[in-house]
Amino acid sequence: MDISPSSFYNAFKSKEQLYKEATQYYLDGPSKWFARALSEESDVKKAFERLVESTAVAFTRDELPAGCMISLTGTHMPPSLTSVRKTMVSYRAMAEQLLVERLKKGIAQGQLPPDTDAKLLASYFGTVFRGMAVQARDGKSRKRLLEIGQMAMRAWPAPHNPNSSARAARGRTSTRARRTTR
């Protein structure tokens, strides 16, 4: 930054405070894509597919460091920086809560089975996204991140169709009836 230590501490109070301000800048700007990807699609599965795509793009942009500042920071901190770790934990929890809320909306709209565990599914996708951040930091391509995200989408709960179990039961009954009449 080319400023003296006294100027630095006058401006930011501490390195920790500067880091927290930089993180807030990241949340207010470069990471806005996350919430936008979740909200632009009316269908919850399409929203998560868009989020997978947006994640792969955001984590591999040339103008920013690879990966995600929120996902990758604060996992290994010395005791003197516990507050930075706690801040990052809270930001990751906020992101996961956005996932939970979008999934609950999908459940309420009948786009997911009513017994879908929104918190568990959000945690699963949060883990996938953090893993994609590590993969990006390790130099994996955007294409590879997309493949990882597409694989994760295969774990998506089957759509809820209340009539499908009744139809399946009727089908089994009629098959048995045909066998006994032969």
C-alpha positions in Angstrom: 0.0 0.0 0.0 3.1 2.2 0.2 2.1 3.9 3.5 3.9 4.1 6.8 2.9 1.8 9.6 1.5 4.7 11.6 -0.6 5.8 8.7 -1.8 2.3 8.2 -2.9 1.9 11.9 -4.4 5.4 11.9 -6.5 4.5 8.8 -7.5 0.9 9.7 -6.7 0.4 13.4 -5.4 -3.1 12.7 -4.6 -5.6 10.0 -7.6 -7.5 11.2 -9.9 -4.5 10.7 -8.5 -4.0 7.2 -9.2 -7.6 6.4 -12.8 -7.3 7.7 -13.3 -4.2 5.6 -11.9 -6.0 2.5 -14.3 -8.9 3.1 -17.2 -6.6 3.4 -16.2 -4.9 0.1 -16.1 -8.4 -1.4 -19.6 -9.2 -0.1 -21.0 -5.9 -1.3 -19.5 -6.2 -4.8 -17.7 -9.2 -6.4 -19.8 -11.8 -4.6 -23.3 -10.4 -5.3 -23.6 -13.1 -8.0 -24.4 -15.7 -5.3 -27.8 -14.2 -4.2 -28.6 -13.1 -7.7 -28.2 -16.7 -9.1 -30.6 -18.0 -6.4 -33.3 -15.4 -7.0 -33.4 -15.0 -10.8 -35.1 -18.4 -11.5 -38.6 -19.2 -10.4 -37.9 -23.0 -10.3 -35.6 -24.0 -7.4 -33.7 -26.6 -9.4 -33.0 -24.2 -12.2 -31.9 -21.7 -9.6 -29.4 -24.2 -8.2 -28.2 -25.1 -11.7 -27.7 -21.4 -12.4 -25.8 -21.1 -9.0 -23.5 -24.0 -10.1 -22.7 -22.3 -13.4 -22.3 -18.9 -11.7 -20.0 -20.5 -9.1 -17.7 -22.0 -11.8 -17.5 -18.7 -13.6 -17.0 -16.6 -10.4 -14.3 -18.8 -9.0 -12.3 -18.8 -12.3 -12.4 -15.1 -13.3 -9.1 -13.8 -14.6 -9.4 -10.5 -12.8 -9.7 -12.0 -9.3 -7.8 -14.6 -7.4 -9.1 -18.1 -8.0 -11.7 -19.5 -5.6 -13.7 -17.6 -3.0 -12.5 -15.3 -0.3 -15.4 -16.4 2.0 -14.9 -20.1 1.4 -11.2 -20.2 1.7 -10.4 -17.8 4.5 -10.3 -18.3 8.2 -10.2 -22.1 8.3 -6.7 -22.1 9.8 -6.1 -19.1 12.0 -3.8 -18.5 14.9 -5.5 -17.9 18.3 -4.8 -14.2 18.0 -7.1 -14.0 14.9 -10.1 -15.9 16.3 -12.4 -13.0 15.5 -11.5 -13.2 11.8 -12.2 -17.0 11.8 -15.6 -16.3 13.6 -16.4 -13.6 11.0 -15.7 -16.0 8.1 -17.8 -18.8 9.8 -20.7 -16.3 10.1 -20.4 -15.3 6.5 -20.4 -19.0 5.4 -23.4 -19.6 7.6 -25.2 -16.6 6.0 -24.6 -18.1 2.5 -25.9 -21.4 3.6 -29.0 -19.8 5.1 -29.7 -18.2 1.7 -29.6 -21.8 0.2 -31.9 -23.0 3.0 -34.4 -20.2 2.4 -34.5 -20.8 -1.4 -35.0 -24.6 -0.9 -37.8 -24.0 1.6 -39.4 -21.7 -1.0 -39.1 -24.5 -3.5 -40.7 -27.0 -1.0 -43.6 -24.6 -0.4 -44.2 -24.2 -4.1 -44.3 -28.0 -4.6 -41.0 -28.0 -6.6 -39.4 -30.4 -4.1 -40.9 -33.2 -2.0 -42.4 -32.0 1.2 -40.0 -34.2 3.3 -36.9 -32.6 1.8 -34.4 -31.7 4.5 -33.6 -28.1 3.3 -30.9 -27.6 5.9 -29.1 -30.9 5.0 -29.4 -30.2 1.2 -28.1 -26.6 1.7 -25.2 -27.9 3.7 -24.4 -30.5 1.0 -24.4 -27.8 -1.7 -22.4 -25.4 0.6 -19.8 -28.1 0.9 -19.7 -28.7 -2.8 -19.3 -24.9 -3.5 -16.5 -24.7 -0.9 -14.8 -27.7 -2.5 -15.2 -26.0 -5.9 -13.4 -23.0 -4.4 -10.5 -25.2 -3.3 -10.4 -26.8 -6.7 -10.3 -23.4 -8.4 -7.5 -22.3 -6.2 -5.6 -25.4 -7.1 -5.8 -24.4 -10.7 -8.8 -26.5 -12.0 -10.5 -25.2 -15.0 -14.0 -23.6 -15.3 -15.0 -26.7 -17.3 -13.9 -29.0 -14.5 -15.8 -26.9 -11.9 -18.9 -27.1 -14.0 -18.5 -30.9 -14.2 -18.2 -31.1 -10.4 -21.3 -28.9 -10.0 -23.3 -31.0 -12.6 -22.4 -34.1 -10.7 -23.6 -32.6 -7.5 -27.0 -31.8 -9.2 -27.5 -35.5 -9.7 -28.1 -35.7 -5.9 -31.2 -33.4 -6.4 -34.3 -34.9 -4.8 -36.8 -36.4 -7.3 -39.8 -34.2 -7.9 -42.8 -34.8 -5.7 -45.7 -36.4 -7.5 -48.4 -37.5 -5.1 -50.1 -39.6 -7.8 -47.0 -41.5 -8.8 -47.1 -43.8 -5.7 -50.8 -44.5 -6.2 -50.2 -45.3 -9.9 -47.3 -47.6 -9.1 -49.4 -49.4 -6.5 -52.3 -49.8 -9.0 -49.8 -51.1 -11.6 -48.4 -53.7 -9.2 -52.0 -54.8 -8.3 -53.1 -55.1 -12.0 -49.9 -57.1 -12.8 -50.6 -59.5 -10.0 -54.2 -59.8 -11.1 -53.1 -60.7 -14.6 -50.7 -63.3 -13.3 -53.4 -65.0 -11.2 -55.9 -65.1 -14.0 -53.5 -66.9 -16.4 
